[in-house]
Amino acid sequence: MVSLSKFLNNIILAREQIFVFFLALFSHFYIRMYFVAHAGLIMFNCFIAYLINIRLLNNLTILHYNVDFGVDLIGSAKEIYILPLLGFLFILINIIPLGFFYKKNKFIAHILLASSLFSNLILAIALAAIYLFNFQSL
């Protein structure tokens, strides 16, 4: 049986190790710059999602538009917030392998960070397209 003090001690040690990991990770200038760009894109994505949500008169919105078939996905306005969350998850998923490679191979670290930045840029373009499809004047 594990005592409560051992359990709390393990939690405190794990928290300290995570803090040391992020402190070592952000000691590199290029990683800080990538994360500033990531934070900017995520805030931009959240702003566009919020703008779409408050400008809608009813609760339904166009979530996907296909050139061949037209509108093929209509849903709740709250579903727009999935895209900024997905962009944040891309960053979190790339942090795990980044922790292994940023000291050994800078090129792989750049690839991981640039790929998540590119995916967030694609999500920003998708949100901008959703905004245009919902509020274009005919």
OpenMM code with the backbone's topology and positions (N, CA, C; nanometers):
from openmm import Vec3, app, unit

residues = "MET VAL SER LEU SER LYS PHE LEU ASN ASN ILE ILE LEU ALA ARG GLU GLN ILE PHE VAL PHE PHE LEU ALA LEU PHE SER HIS PHE TYR ILE ARG MET TYR PHE VAL ALA HIS ALA GLY LEU ILE MET PHE ASN CYS PHE ILE ALA TYR LEU ILE ASN ILE ARG LEU LEU ASN ASN LEU THR ILE LEU HIS TYR ASN VAL ASP PHE GLY VAL ASP LEU ILE GLY SER ALA LYS GLU ILE TYR ILE LEU PRO LEU LEU GLY PHE LEU PHE ILE LEU ILE ASN ILE ILE PRO LEU GLY PHE PHE TYR LYS LYS ASN LYS PHE ILE ALA HIS ILE LEU LEU ALA SER SER LEU PHE SER ASN LEU ILE LEU ALA ILE ALA LEU ALA ALA ILE TYR LEU PHE ASN PHE GLN SER LEU".split()
positions = [
    Vec3(0.0838, -0.1175, 0.0000),
    Vec3(0.0000, 0.0000, 0.0000),
    Vec3(0.0888, 0.1245, 0.0000),
    Vec3(0.0586, 0.2141, -0.0880),
    Vec3(0.1367, 0.3359, -0.1030),
    Vec3(0.0794, 0.4420, -0.0098),
    Vec3(0.1675, 0.5032, 0.0647),
    Vec3(0.1194, 0.6062, 0.1560),
    Vec3(0.0956, 0.7370, 0.0809),
    Vec3(0.0191, 0.8210, 0.1417),
    Vec3(-0.0154, 0.9479, 0.0804),
    Vec3(0.1071, 1.0374, 0.0658),
    Vec3(0.1983, 1.0320, 0.1610),
    Vec3(0.3171, 1.1172, 0.1525),
    Vec3(0.4080, 1.0763, 0.0364),
    Vec3(0.4198, 0.9468, 0.0091),
    Vec3(0.4994, 0.9019, -0.1057),
    Vec3(0.4342, 0.9455, -0.2365),
    Vec3(0.3028, 0.9342, -0.2428),
    Vec3(0.2292, 0.9742, -0.3621),
    Vec3(0.2468, 1.1235, -0.3890),
    Vec3(0.2310, 1.2058, -0.2857),
    Vec3(0.2490, 1.3500, -0.3023),
    Vec3(0.3929, 1.3853, -0.3361),
    Vec3(0.4872, 1.3134, -0.2802),
    Vec3(0.6281, 1.3362, -0.3116),
    Vec3(0.6564, 1.3051, -0.4580),
    Vec3(0.5988, 1.1980, -0.5103),
    Vec3(0.6169, 1.1640, -0.6517),
    Vec3(0.5557, 1.2698, -0.7428),
    Vec3(0.4427, 1.3244, -0.7018),
    Vec3(0.3802, 1.4304, -0.7816),
    Vec3(0.4688, 1.5546, -0.7823),
    Vec3(0.5233, 1.5907, -0.6693),
    Vec3(0.6102, 1.7084, -0.6613),
    Vec3(0.7373, 1.6876, -0.7431),
    Vec3(0.7960, 1.5687, -0.7369),
    Vec3(0.9158, 1.5396, -0.8157),
    Vec3(0.8868, 1.5429, -0.9649),
    Vec3(0.7725, 1.4892, -1.0045),
    Vec3(0.7355, 1.4916, -1.1468),
    Vec3(0.7143, 1.6345, -1.1935),
    Vec3(0.6524, 1.7174, -1.1116),
    Vec3(0.6302, 1.8566, -1.1482),
    Vec3(0.7629, 1.9299, -1.1630),
    Vec3(0.8579, 1.9016, -1.0759),
    Vec3(0.9885, 1.9648, -1.0859),
    Vec3(1.0634, 1.9197, -1.2109),
    Vec3(1.0526, 1.7913, -1.2453),
    Vec3(1.1189, 1.7420, -1.3660),
    Vec3(1.0586, 1.8044, -1.4916),
    Vec3(0.9280, 1.8218, -1.4936),
    Vec3(0.8637, 1.8863, -1.6080),
    Vec3(0.9080, 2.0318, -1.6180),
    Vec3(0.9188, 2.0998, -1.5051),
    Vec3(0.9649, 2.2388, -1.5046),
    Vec3(1.1079, 2.2494, -1.5563),
    Vec3(1.1949, 2.1605, -1.5138),
    Vec3(1.3340, 2.1610, -1.5601),
    Vec3(1.3399, 2.1302, -1.7094),
    Vec3(1.2555, 2.0384, -1.7561),
    Vec3(1.2511, 2.0049, -1.8983),
    Vec3(1.2145, 2.1271, -1.9808),
    Vec3(1.1079, 2.1986, -1.9426),
    Vec3(1.0669, 2.3159, -2.0189),
    Vec3(1.1664, 2.4303, -2.0067),
    Vec3(1.2306, 2.4425, -1.8931),
    Vec3(1.3324, 2.5449, -1.8765),
    Vec3(1.4510, 2.5187, -1.9701),
    Vec3(1.4920, 2.3933, -1.9808),
    Vec3(1.6008, 2.3582, -2.0725),
    Vec3(1.5569, 2.3730, -2.2183),
    Vec3(1.4319, 2.3396, -2.2463),
    Vec3(1.3805, 2.3491, -2.3826),
    Vec3(1.3743, 2.4941, -2.4286),
    Vec3(1.3249, 2.5821, -2.3444),
    Vec3(1.3099, 2.7219, -2.3835),
    Vec3(1.4371, 2.8037, -2.3654),
    Vec3(1.5453, 2.7403, -2.3298),
    Vec3(1.6718, 2.8132, -2.3232),
    Vec3(1.7284, 2.8384, -2.4629),
    Vec3(1.6780, 2.7693, -2.5637),
    Vec3(1.7221, 2.7886, -2.7019),
    Vec3(1.6366, 2.8964, -2.7685),
    Vec3(1.7037, 2.9880, -2.8363),
    Vec3(1.6354, 3.1025, -2.8962),
    Vec3(1.5378, 3.0605, -3.0059),
    Vec3(1.5766, 2.9665, -3.0909),
    Vec3(1.4911, 2.9277, -3.2029),
    Vec3(1.3634, 2.8611, -3.1537),
    Vec3(1.3693, 2.7898, -3.0438),
    Vec3(1.2488, 2.7265, -2.9888),
    Vec3(1.1549, 2.8332, -2.9328),
    Vec3(1.2108, 2.9334, -2.8679),
    Vec3(1.1274, 3.0428, -2.8170),
    Vec3(1.0581, 3.1158, -2.9305),
    Vec3(1.1293, 3.1384, -3.0407),
    Vec3(1.0692, 3.2103, -3.1534),
    Vec3(0.9581, 3.1289, -3.2199),
    Vec3(0.9797, 2.9989, -3.2313),
    Vec3(0.8733, 2.9139, -3.2847),
    Vec3(0.7499, 2.9193, -3.1949),
    Vec3(0.7700, 2.9157, -3.0656),
    Vec3(0.6550, 2.9150, -2.9763),
    Vec3(0.5857, 3.0510, -2.9702),
    Vec3(0.6574, 3.1589, -2.9933),
    Vec3(0.5923, 3.2894, -3.0054),
    Vec3(0.5039, 3.2902, -3.1294),
    Vec3(0.5541, 3.2356, -3.2397),
    Vec3(0.4743, 3.2268, -3.3627),
    Vec3(0.3541, 3.1350, -3.3425),
    Vec3(0.3744, 3.0229, -3.2714),
    Vec3(0.2629, 2.9332, -3.2421),
    Vec3(0.1563, 3.0033, -3.1589),
    Vec3(0.1995, 3.0747, -3.0563),
    Vec3(0.1036, 3.1437, -2.9695),
    Vec3(0.0262, 3.2497, -3.0482),
    Vec3(0.0951, 3.3202, -3.1371),
    Vec3(0.0272, 3.4189, -3.2195),
    Vec3(-0.0768, 3.3572, -3.3112),
    Vec3(-0.0414, 3.2468, -3.3741),
    Vec3(-0.1371, 3.1807, -3.4628),
    Vec3(-0.2553, 3.1219, -3.3863),
    Vec3(-0.2315, 3.0670, -3.2703),
    Vec3(-0.3415, 3.0111, -3.1926),
    Vec3(-0.4342, 3.1226, -3.1451),
    Vec3(-0.3771, 3.2356, -3.1041),
    Vec3(-0.4622, 3.3480, -3.0647),
    Vec3(-0.5416, 3.4013, -3.1837),
    Vec3(-0.4787, 3.4053, -3.3007),
    Vec3(-0.5495, 3.4470, -3.4219),
    Vec3(-0.6620, 3.3498, -3.4539),
    Vec3(-0.6356, 3.2197, -3.4425),
    Vec3(-0.7396, 3.1198, -3.4677),
    Vec3(-0.8541, 3.1327, -3.3684),
    Vec3(-0.8219, 3.1541, -3.2427),
    Vec3(-0.9267, 3.1713, -3.1415),
    Vec3(-1.0079, 3.2977, -3.1683),
    Vec3(-0.9406, 3.4044, -3.2116),
    Vec3(-1.0111, 3.5282, -3.2425),
    Vec3(-1.1071, 3.5098, -3.3587),
    Vec3(-1.0636, 3.4427, -3.4639),
    Vec3(-1.1526, 3.4203, -3.5785),
    Vec3(-1.2696, 3.3309, -3.5381),
    Vec3(-1.2437, 3.2273, -3.4593),
    Vec3(-1.3524, 3.1398, -3.4133),
    Vec3(-1.4514, 3.2187, -3.3277),
    Vec3(-1.4015, 3.3045, -3.2419),
    Vec3(-1.4884, 3.3871, -3.1591),
    Vec3(-1.5687, 3.4831, -3.2450),
    Vec3(-1.5043, 3.5422, -3.3456),
    Vec3(-1.5723, 3.6346, -3.4350),
    Vec3(-1.6846, 3.5653, -3.5116),
    Vec3(-1.6595, 3.4445, -3.5584),
    Vec3(-1.7634, 3.3685, -3.6266),
    Vec3(-1.8774, 3.3385, -3.5307),
    Vec3(-1.8453, 3.3019, -3.4093),
    Vec3(-1.9470, 3.2638, -3.3119),
    Vec3(-2.0367, 3.3816, -3.2743),
    Vec3(-1.9807, 3.5001, -3.2551),
    Vec3(-2.0643, 3.6123, -3.2114),
    Vec3(-2.1407, 3.6773, -3.3256),
    Vec3(-2.0956, 3.6617, -3.4487),
    Vec3(-2.1646, 3.7245, -3.5620),
    Vec3(-2.2795, 3.6421, -3.6164),
    Vec3(-2.2908, 3.5181, -3.5753),
    Vec3(-2.3990, 3.4342, -3.6273),
    Vec3(-2.5315, 3.4734, -3.5640),
    Vec3(-2.6344, 3.4791, -3.6468),
    Vec3(-2.7674, 3.5123, -3.5957),
    Vec3(-2.8372, 3.3895, -3.5394),
    Vec3(-2.8195, 3.2770, -3.6049),
    Vec3(-2.8746, 3.1524, -3.5520),
    Vec3(-2.7584, 3.0632, -3.5095),
    Vec3(-2.7888, 2.9488, -3.4605),
    Vec3(-2.6848, 2.8618, -3.4055),
    Vec3(-2.6155, 2.7764, -3.5118),
    Vec3(-2.6681, 2.7726, -3.6327),
    Vec3(-2.6088, 2.6884, -3.7374),
    Vec3(-2.5081, 2.7670, -3.8201),
    Vec3(-2.4039, 2.6979, -3.8591),
    Vec3(-2.3000, 2.7606, -3.9403),
    Vec3(-2.2478, 2.6601, -4.0429),
    Vec3(-2.1908, 2.7132, -4.1488),
    Vec3(-2.1271, 2.6279, -4.2492),
    Vec3(-1.9893, 2.5908, -4.1958),
    Vec3(-1.9652, 2.4623, -4.1798),
    Vec3(-1.8379, 2.4155, -4.1269),
    Vec3(-1.7429, 2.3668, -4.2351),
    Vec3(-1.7978, 2.3276, -4.3505),
    Vec3(-1.7121, 2.2803, -4.4591),
    Vec3(-1.7795, 2.3096, -4.5911),
    Vec3(-1.6992, 2.3501, -4.6871),
    Vec3(-1.7474, 2.3798, -4.8205),
    Vec3(-1.6601, 2.3053, -4.9195),
    Vec3(-1.7230, 2.2377, -5.0132),
    Vec3(-1.6528, 2.1629, -5.1149),
    Vec3(-1.6817, 2.2283, -5.2499),
    Vec3(-1.5812, 2.2420, -5.3335),
    Vec3(-1.5994, 2.3080, -5.4622),
    Vec3(-1.6927, 2.2274, -5.5515),
    Vec3(-1.6850, 2.0967, -5.5459),
    Vec3(-1.7682, 2.0125, -5.6308),
    Vec3(-1.9133, 2.0083, -5.5848),
    Vec3(-1.9363, 1.9959, -5.4553),
    Vec3(-2.0709, 1.9729, -5.4038),
    Vec3(-2.1301, 2.0903, -5.3287),
    Vec3(-2.0521, 2.1914, -5.3009),
    Vec3(-2.1014, 2.3055, -5.2246),
    Vec3(-2.0890, 2.2783, -5.0753),
    Vec3(-2.1866, 2.3254, -5.0015),
    Vec3(-2.1854, 2.3078, -4.8566),
    Vec3(-2.2140, 2.1615, -4.8254),
    Vec3(-2.1225, 2.0974, -4.7524),
    Vec3(-2.1445, 1.9566, -4.7195),
    Vec3(-2.1368, 1.9280, -4.5698),
    Vec3(-2.1196, 2.0322, -4.4885),
    Vec3(-2.1201, 2.0117, -4.3442),
    Vec3(-2.1721, 2.1381, -4.2763),
    Vec3(-2.2843, 2.1228, -4.2088),
    Vec3(-2.3439, 2.2317, -4.1320),
    Vec3(-2.3539, 2.1839, -3.9888),
    Vec3(-2.3170, 2.2707, -3.8963),
    Vec3(-2.3212, 2.2303, -3.7572),
    Vec3(-2.3377, 2.3482, -3.6642),
    Vec3(-2.3212, 2.3220, -3.5384),
    Vec3(-2.3340, 2.4232, -3.4346),
    Vec3(-2.2164, 2.5202, -3.4422),
    Vec3(-2.2405, 2.6416, -3.4001),
    Vec3(-2.1342, 2.7428, -3.4014),
    Vec3(-2.0255, 2.7096, -3.3013),
    Vec3(-2.0572, 2.6351, -3.1983),
    Vec3(-1.9566, 2.5981, -3.0974),
    Vec3(-1.8535, 2.5007, -3.1543),
    Vec3(-1.8854, 2.4320, -3.2624),
    Vec3(-1.7921, 2.3376, -3.3236),
    Vec3(-1.6753, 2.4071, -3.3930),
    Vec3(-1.6852, 2.5372, -3.4117),
    Vec3(-1.5757, 2.6140, -3.4712),
    Vec3(-1.4534, 2.6107, -3.3804),
    Vec3(-1.4765, 2.6026, -3.2487),
    Vec3(-1.3657, 2.6066, -3.1529),
    Vec3(-1.2811, 2.4790, -3.1542),
    Vec3(-1.3230, 2.3805, -3.2302),
    Vec3(-1.2433, 2.2582, -3.2423),
    Vec3(-1.1122, 2.2870, -3.3169),
    Vec3(-1.1150, 2.3761, -3.4133),
    Vec3(-0.9955, 2.4032, -3.4936),
    Vec3(-0.8827, 2.4686, -3.4130),
    Vec3(-0.9069, 2.5718, -3.3304),
    Vec3(-0.7956, 2.6208, -3.2473),
    Vec3(-0.7473, 2.5169, -3.1462),
    Vec3(-0.8393, 2.4359, -3.0949),
    Vec3(-0.7995, 2.3294, -3.0032),
    Vec3(-0.7122, 2.2263, -3.0742),
    Vec3(-0.7460, 2.1956, -3.1974),
    Vec3(-0.6660, 2.1019, -3.2759),
    Vec3(-0.5256, 2.1571, -3.3001),
    Vec3(-0.5152, 2.2861, -3.3275),
    Vec3(-0.3842, 2.3481, -3.3444),
    Vec3(-0.3010, 2.3419, -3.2173),
    Vec3(-0.3652, 2.3608, -3.1018),
    Vec3(-0.2951, 2.3498, -2.9749),
    Vec3(-0.2499, 2.2063, -2.9502),
    Vec3(-0.3324, 2.1100, -2.9897),
    Vec3(-0.2942, 1.9693, -2.9735),
    Vec3(-0.1766, 1.9317, -3.0627),
    Vec3(-0.1672, 1.9912, -3.1817),
    Vec3(-0.0512, 1.9665, -3.2680),
    Vec3(0.0776, 2.0073, -3.1979),
    Vec3(0.0729, 2.1195, -3.1298),
    Vec3(0.1917, 2.1663, -3.0580),
    Vec3(0.2248, 2.0721, -2.9432),
    Vec3(0.1241, 2.0339, -2.8661),
    Vec3(0.1482, 1.9447, -2.7525),
    Vec3(0.2022, 1.8095, -2.7964),
    Vec3(0.1517, 1.7589, -2.9066),
    Vec3(0.1991, 1.6293, -2.9558),
    Vec3(0.3430, 1.6391, -3.0039),
    Vec3(0.3810, 1.7524, -3.0620),
    Vec3(0.5181, 1.7682, -3.1110),
    Vec3(0.6179, 1.8003, -3.0008),
    Vec3(0.5725, 1.8384, -2.8833),
    Vec3(0.6657, 1.8670, -2.7736),
    Vec3(0.7330, 1.7395, -2.7247),
    Vec3(0.6624, 1.6283, -2.7265),
    Vec3(0.7184, 1.5022, -2.6748),
    Vec3(0.8413, 1.4591, -2.7546),
    Vec3(0.8334, 1.4448, -2.8877),
    Vec3(0.9575, 1.4090, -2.9591),
    Vec3(1.0595, 1.5232, -2.9613),
    Vec3(1.0124, 1.6474, -2.9483),
    Vec3(1.1049, 1.7598, -2.9439),
    Vec3(1.1964, 1.7504, -2.8231),
    Vec3(1.1448, 1.6992, -2.7128),
    Vec3(1.2254, 1.6822, -2.5931),
    Vec3(1.3399, 1.5843, -2.6124),
    Vec3(1.3229, 1.4896, -2.7027),
    Vec3(1.4284, 1.3924, -2.7286),
    Vec3(1.5307, 1.4415, -2.8307),
    Vec3(1.4875, 1.5277, -2.9228),
    Vec3(1.5732, 1.5608, -3.0362),
    Vec3(1.6361, 1.6990, -3.0337),
    Vec3(1.5932, 1.7889, -2.9466),
    Vec3(1.6428, 1.9260, -2.9589),
    Vec3(1.7904, 1.9386, -2.9242),
    Vec3(1.8444, 1.8489, -2.8430),
    Vec3(1.9875, 1.8540, -2.8119),
    Vec3(2.0703, 1.7760, -2.9134),
    Vec3(2.0156, 1.6666, -2.9634),
    Vec3(2.0913, 1.5781, -3.0515),
    Vec3(2.0924, 1.6252, -3.1958),
    Vec3(1.9778, 1.6662, -3.2448),
    Vec3(1.9660, 1.6987, -3.3856),
    Vec3(1.8754, 1.8209, -3.4010),
    Vec3(1.9343, 1.9341, -3.4329),
    Vec3(1.8563, 2.0566, -3.4490),
    Vec3(1.7631, 2.0508, -3.5695),
    Vec3(1.8045, 1.9787, -3.6706),
    Vec3(1.7238, 1.9717, -3.7924),
    Vec3(1.5886, 1.9069, -3.7646),
    Vec3(1.5876, 1.7989, -3.6894),
    Vec3(1.4607, 1.7331, -3.6571),
    Vec3(1.3757, 1.8233, -3.5684),
    Vec3(1.4396, 1.8974, -3.4786),
    Vec3(1.3652, 1.9919, -3.3953),
    Vec3(1.3000, 2.0997, -3.4810),
    Vec3(1.3735, 2.1495, -3.5806),
    Vec3(1.3154, 2.2485, -3.6715),
    Vec3(1.2008, 2.1889, -3.7518),
    Vec3(1.2151, 2.0660, -3.7957),
    Vec3(1.1084, 2.0013, -3.8724),
    Vec3(0.9830, 1.9848, -3.7871),
    Vec3(0.9989, 1.9417, -3.6627),
    Vec3(0.8840, 1.9250, -3.5743),
    Vec3(0.8138, 2.0586, -3.5489),
    Vec3(0.8901, 2.1604, -3.5182),
    Vec3(0.8308, 2.2906, -3.4888),
    Vec3(0.7703, 2.3553, -3.6127),
    Vec3(0.8388, 2.3427, -3.7258),
    Vec3(0.7869, 2.4018, -3.8495),
    Vec3(0.6619, 2.3294, -3.8978),
    Vec3(0.6554, 2.1988, -3.8775),
    Vec3(0.5362, 2.1259, -3.9214),
    Vec3(0.4140, 2.1639, -3.8387),
    Vec3(0.4313, 2.1812, -3.7081),
    Vec3(0.3164, 2.2232, -3.6275),
    Vec3(0.2804, 2.3688, -3.6569),
    Vec3(0.3789, 2.4520, -3.6888),
    Vec3(0.3498, 2.5895, -3.7283),
    Vec3(0.2748, 2.5925, -3.8614),
    Vec3(0.3165, 2.5091, -3.9547),
    Vec3(0.2494, 2.5018, -4.0841),
    Vec3(0.1065, 2.4496, -4.0685),
    Vec3(0.0868, 2.3504, -3.9822),
    Vec3(-0.0488, 2.2983, -3.9617),
    Vec3(-0.1383, 2.4036, -3.8971),
    Vec3(-0.0834, 2.4852, -3.8070),
    Vec3(-0.1624, 2.5939, -3.7493),
    Vec3(-0.1940, 2.7008, -3.8532),
    Vec3(-0.1031, 2.7230, -3.9453),
    Vec3(-0.1292, 2.8174, -4.0535),
    Vec3(-0.2413, 2.7657, -4.1441),
    Vec3(-0.2397, 2.6377, -4.1745),
    Vec3(-0.3473, 2.5775, -4.2547),
    Vec3(-0.4813, 2.5888, -4.1822),
    Vec3(-0.4815, 2.5688, -4.0501),
    Vec3(-0.6048, 2.5838, -3.9726),
    Vec3(-0.6530, 2.7289, -3.9740),
    Vec3(-0.5611, 2.8247, -3.9718),
    Vec3(-0.5998, 2.9659, -3.9797),
    Vec3(-0.6623, 2.9966, -4.1156),
    Vec3(-0.6072, 2.9404, -4.2211),
    Vec3(-0.6649, 2.9597, -4.3545),
    Vec3(-0.8027, 2.8953, -4.3613),
    Vec3(-0.8190, 2.7781, -4.3008),
    Vec3(-0.9492, 2.7110, -4.2997),
    Vec3(-1.0516, 2.7930, -4.2224),
    Vec3(-1.0114, 2.8504, -4.1104),
    Vec3(-1.1044, 2.9340, -4.0340),
    Vec3(-1.1404, 3.0610, -4.1111),
    Vec3(-1.0437, 3.1184, -4.1808),
    Vec3(-1.0725, 3.2365, -4.2621),
    Vec3(-1.1694, 3.2015, -4.3750),
    Vec3(-1.1530, 3.0840, -4.4346),
    Vec3(-1.2457, 3.0401, -4.5393),
    Vec3(-1.3853, 3.0169, -4.4821),
    Vec3(-1.3945, 2.9582, -4.3639),
    Vec3(-1.5246, 2.9383, -4.2998),
    Vec3(-1.5902, 3.0735, -4.2721),
    Vec3(-1.5103, 3.1692, -4.2292),
    Vec3(-1.5628, 3.3043, -4.2051),
    Vec3(-1.6192, 3.3640, -4.3352),
    Vec3(-1.5441, 3.3494, -4.4451),
    Vec3(-1.5901, 3.4038, -4.5728),
    Vec3(-1.7153, 3.3335, -4.6231),
    Vec3(-1.7230, 3.2025, -4.6074),
    Vec3(-1.8406, 3.1293, -4.6535),
    Vec3(-1.9647, 3.1652, -4.5739),
    Vec3(-1.9490, 3.1941, -4.4480),
    Vec3(-2.0651, 3.2242, -4.3642),
    Vec3(-2.1121, 3.3684, -4.3791),
    Vec3(-2.0237, 3.4599, -4.4104),
    Vec3(-2.0601, 3.6020, -4.4081),
    Vec3(-2.0355, 3.6728, -4.5396),
    Vec3(-2.0327, 3.5995, -4.6502),
    Vec3(-2.0163, 3.6672, -4.7778),
    Vec3(-2.1491, 3.7325, -4.8174),
    Vec3(-2.1401, 3.8440, -4.8812),
    Vec3(-2.2632, 3.9120, -4.9244),
    Vec3(-2.2869, 3.8779, -5.0706),
    Vec3(-2.4047, 3.8324, -5.0973),
    Vec3(-2.4414, 3.7936, -5.2344),
    Vec3(-2.5195, 3.9016, -5.3032),
] * unit.nanometer
topology = app.Topology()
chain = topology.addChain("A")
for resn in residues:
    res = topology.addResidue(resn, chain)
    for name in ("N", "CA", "C"):
        topology.addAtom(name, app.Element.getBySymbol(name[0]), res)
